[in-house]
Amino acid sequence: MTSENRKYALASLFGDRGNEPIGDVPYAIRLGLRVLAMGPGTATLSLPYRDELVGDPTRGVIFGGVITALLDHAAGIATACALEELTAIATLDLRIDYLRAAAPNYDLCGRMECY
């Protein structure tokens, strides 16, 4: 079956709208995660910069655990967006290659793709 003919469980949420995947997840609400876009096997989320998320007050850099939470949640949504039928999923292993600290005072954006 080609991807054009494939049915996706979350197809009604695809596009540049909808925070439904955040609504029932307390930590995602507390962090302020927002869904920017969802599509077949993809999800893009944003995390607004706030002082309470800073892990290094000297540099104003957001705590790495918060960034990991953003990427983990985006990965979960991307995986759910790849399913034909919804089922429980869990992150068993998440590895992030460190490139550099996030720039202070900027919102973050994370995009994940399930392939």
C-alpha positions in Angstrom: 0.0 0.0 0.0 1.5 3.4 -1.0 1.6 6.2 1.5 -1.1 8.1 -0.5 -3.6 5.2 0.0 -2.6 4.5 3.6 -5.0 5.4 6.4 -3.6 7.1 9.5 -5.3 6.9 12.9 -4.6 10.7 13.6 -5.2 11.9 10.0 -7.9 14.3 11.3 -5.3 16.2 13.3 -2.7 16.5 10.4 -1.8 20.1 9.4 -0.7 23.3 11.1 -3.2 23.2 14.0 -4.3 21.4 17.0 -2.9 20.9 20.5 -4.9 17.7 21.1 -1.8 15.6 21.6 -0.7 17.9 24.5 -4.1 18.3 26.3 -3.9 15.1 28.4 -0.2 15.2 29.3 0.4 17.2 32.5 4.2 17.7 32.0 3.7 18.9 28.4 1.1 21.4 29.6 3.4 22.6 32.4 6.3 23.0 30.0 4.1 24.9 27.6 4.6 22.6 24.6 2.7 23.5 21.5 2.0 21.4 18.4 3.0 23.4 15.3 2.4 20.7 12.7 1.6 17.0 12.4 1.6 14.8 9.3 2.1 11.2 8.3 4.9 10.1 10.6 6.0 13.6 11.6 5.4 16.1 14.3 6.8 19.6 15.0 6.5 21.1 18.5 7.5 24.3 20.0 8.7 25.2 23.5 8.4 28.8 24.6 11.5 30.2 26.4 10.8 31.0 30.0 13.2 31.8 32.8 11.9 28.9 34.9 13.1 26.4 32.3 16.7 27.7 32.5 19.3 25.2 33.8 22.3 27.5 33.6 21.5 30.9 35.0 24.9 32.3 34.0 24.3 31.7 30.3 20.5 31.6 30.3 20.4 28.2 28.7 17.4 26.0 28.9 17.9 22.8 31.0 18.8 19.8 28.8 16.1 17.6 30.4 13.5 20.1 29.2 14.9 19.8 25.7 14.8 16.0 25.9 11.2 16.2 27.0 10.3 18.3 24.0 12.0 15.8 21.6 10.6 12.8 23.4 7.1 14.1 23.2 7.6 15.1 19.5 8.9 11.6 18.8 5.8 10.0 20.5 3.4 12.1 18.5 5.4 11.4 15.2 5.1 7.7 16.0 1.4 7.9 16.7 1.0 9.8 13.4 2.6 6.8 11.6 0.1 4.3 12.9 -2.9 3.0 11.1 -4.6 2.1 14.4 -3.8 3.8 17.7 -2.0 1.7 20.3 0.0 2.3 23.4 3.6 3.3 22.7 6.6 4.0 24.9 10.1 5.4 24.5 12.5 2.6 25.2 15.7 4.3 24.1 16.3 8.0 23.3 19.7 9.3 22.3 20.4 12.9 21.5 23.7 14.0 20.0 24.8 17.2 21.6 25.7 19.9 19.2 25.6 23.0 21.3 23.5 24.7 23.9 20.2 26.3 22.9 20.5 30.1 22.4 19.1 32.0 25.4 15.8 33.9 25.1 14.6 32.1 22.0 11.7 29.6 21.8 12.8 26.1 20.8 11.3 24.0 18.0 11.7 20.2 17.7 10.7 18.2 14.6 10.7 14.4 14.6 10.1 11.9 11.9 9.1 8.2 12.3 10.5 6.1 9.5 
